[in-house]
Amino acid sequence: MGNIHFAIKKGTLSVKSELIHNLLNDKHSLPILKNKTGLLFSDTILEKIIDKEDRHNTKTIKTPENRSIRSFSSGEQKKIVLNYLIDQKPSFLVLDCPFESLDTSAVSSLKERLISLSSQIIFIQIFNRREEILPIISHVLEIKNDQINSQIPITNYNFKEQDIVFNGEVPEAITKYTNIPNQLIKLENVSVNYDDNYILKNINWTIHKNEFWQLIGPNGSGKTTIISMIYGNNVKAYGQEVYLFGNKKGSGESVWEIKEKIGYFNPAMLILFKTEVTLKQMIISGFFDSIGLYKKPTSLQEKLAEDWLKLLGLEKEKNTLFQNISTVTQRLVLIARAIIKHPPLLILDEPMINLDNQGTATIVTLINKLVNESETTIIFVSHRSVDTLQANYKYTLLPSKDGSTGKVIKEN
Ligand SMILES: Nc1ncnc2c1ncn2[C@@H]1O[C@H](COP(=O)(O)OP(=O)(O)OP(=O)(O)O)[C@@H](O)[C@H]1O
């Protein structure tokens, strides 16, 4: 007889849930896993391995070309760690949203691999979206107060979602930016390689005021590399035709001056927020580009933060600690923080990762609202295109052995 496999909807676990820890430590009410050894595949495990490698200069996992795990793209990193866990032959594996940063072809090969292992290993798959669920999953574990309440056959499970609305207008801009040219970003014949590894080839991309772009490409195609040339400190940008707000990168403005004009959001930033701040303080900190709130805000800044909270339907939670709210609410707050100054450019780097369909729809609704009610140019970065976004253009990276080339598609 085949194994029974389970799924748990991520949104039914609290942020501080101990359930996964308890499953792995044999403290649970699932008879089928009693006295069995399990392992966890999650982004946290990945971060720990990378951190250990960095701090001790050791290699836990053998990688192609013996490179450090950090130098691989996020998709490649996941694949390497999953193989490492499966090699340890656990009886069960908790898969914490395993497909989250993978592109379509990587998802299908990983799915195939997991299905082929499913007669030897029991899977407990934490999922965000119904379509991610492995076809071998037969039951959804219903969770109440972070405990397993019941096992529901998947055919009887209710995946329902609701419509999302944000009532009110996007709060006004109070920060003034002067001398912002119409052409915000220009990359001309930009190429990047690491020794024999060719990443980008002749990238030509011009971004103007008031445009909304999706930057799409499969794992390892170079999305992060492009963004790090615009927003970050990637040395590969120097000496190339990279123009930011009219100046060649590395010539006029300092990195600080460039960052002042760019709002940035990436879910990985969440791990940076270690100090305890309220939702209101978190939104206000966008005025200071700081992670905590160290300066006294003006009364106008306070009012704007309150207007944002109202728009997001969070006015009653303004004094709640940021750490204590749901993932999707954290993202709404961080996006508000990134745009509160109405910067000329806003980069939203994989904002939908690890969200269920309801969470994804919530973020899409907010982004579309920002596009319609502000002057900010948006670059939305993702490994999969999101058709409900009202983007004007798509910049798609097409990998090849000589490096990815780019293709512009006009959407509307
Ligand atoms: N320092 C480095 N040395 C060698 N190769 C590198 C280095 N940094 C990045 N790469 C390689 O560059 C390629 C592009 O990586 P990048 O992170 O830009 O891709 P991505 O499109 O953002 O991928 P993902 O969707 O998986 O995050 C990858 O193959 C990665 O391994």
The ligand as an SDF file (V2000), in Angstrom:
LIG
                    3D

 31 33  0  0  0  0  0  0  0  0999 V2000
   29.5910   35.7970   -7.3190 N   0  0  0  0  0  0  0  0  0  0  0  0
   29.1830   34.9110   -8.2210 C   0  0  0  0  0  0  0  0  0  0  0  0
   30.0110   33.9930   -8.7370 N   0  0  0  0  0  0  0  0  0  0  0  0
   29.6120   33.1070   -9.6720 C   0  0  0  0  0  0  0  0  0  0  0  0
   28.3490   33.0570  -10.1580 N   0  0  0  0  0  0  0  0  0  0  0  0
   27.4660   33.9260   -9.6850 C   0  0  0  0  0  0  0  0  0  0  0  0
   27.8310   34.9000   -8.6960 C   0  0  0  0  0  0  0  0  0  0  0  0
   26.7150   35.6440   -8.4270 N   0  0  0  0  0  0  0  0  0  0  0  0
   25.7180   35.1630   -9.2070 C   0  0  0  0  0  0  0  0  0  0  0  0
   26.1600   34.1320   -9.9570 N   0  0  0  0  0  0  0  0  0  0  0  0
   25.3710   33.3340  -10.9230 C   0  0  0  0  0  0  0  0  0  0  0  0
   24.6570   34.2380  -11.7450 O   0  0  0  0  0  0  0  0  0  0  0  0
   23.4460   33.6140  -12.2100 C   0  0  0  0  0  0  0  0  0  0  0  0
   22.3040   34.6020  -12.0820 C   0  0  0  0  0  0  0  0  0  0  0  0
   21.9440   34.7420  -10.7230 O   0  0  0  0  0  0  0  0  0  0  0  0
   20.7500   35.7120  -10.2530 P   0  0  0  0  0  0  0  0  0  0  0  0
   20.6700   35.5810   -8.7770 O   0  0  0  0  0  0  0  0  0  0  0  0
   20.9320   37.0860  -10.8180 O   0  0  0  0  0  0  0  0  0  0  0  0
   19.4980   35.0070  -10.9620 O   0  0  0  0  0  0  0  0  0  0  0  0
   17.9440   35.1880  -10.6640 P   0  0  0  0  0  0  0  0  0  0  0  0
   17.2770   35.3270  -11.9970 O   0  0  0  0  0  0  0  0  0  0  0  0
   17.7450   36.3040   -9.6920 O   0  0  0  0  0  0  0  0  0  0  0  0
   17.5770   33.7900  -10.0360 O   0  0  0  0  0  0  0  0  0  0  0  0
   16.4780   33.3230   -8.9330 P   0  0  0  0  0  0  0  0  0  0  0  0
   15.1270   33.4760   -9.5620 O   0  0  0  0  0  0  0  0  0  0  0  0
   16.7880   31.8850   -8.7190 O   0  0  0  0  0  0  0  0  0  0  0  0
   16.7040   34.1630   -7.7320 O   0  0  0  0  0  0  0  0  0  0  0  0
   23.2930   32.3340  -11.4170 C   0  0  0  0  0  0  0  0  0  0  0  0
   23.6380   31.2280  -12.2270 O   0  0  0  0  0  0  0  0  0  0  0  0
   24.3010   32.4740  -10.2900 C   0  0  0  0  0  0  0  0  0  0  0  0
   24.8050   31.2090   -9.9320 O   0  0  0  0  0  0  0  0  0  0  0  0
  1  2  1  0
  2  3  1  0
  2  7  2  0
  3  4  2  0
  4  5  1  0
  5  6  2  0
  6  7  1  0
  6 10  1  0
  7  8  1  0
  8  9  2  0
  9 10  1  0
 10 11  1  0
 11 12  1  0
 11 30  1  0
 12 13  1  0
 13 14  1  0
 13 28  1  0
 14 15  1  0
 15 16  1  0
 16 17  2  0
 16 18  1  0
 16 19  1  0
 19 20  1  0
 20 21  2  0
 20 22  1  0
 20 23  1  0
 23 24  1  0
 24 25  2  0
 24 26  1  0
 24 27  1  0
 28 29  1  0
 28 30  1  0
 30 31  1  0
M  END
$$$$
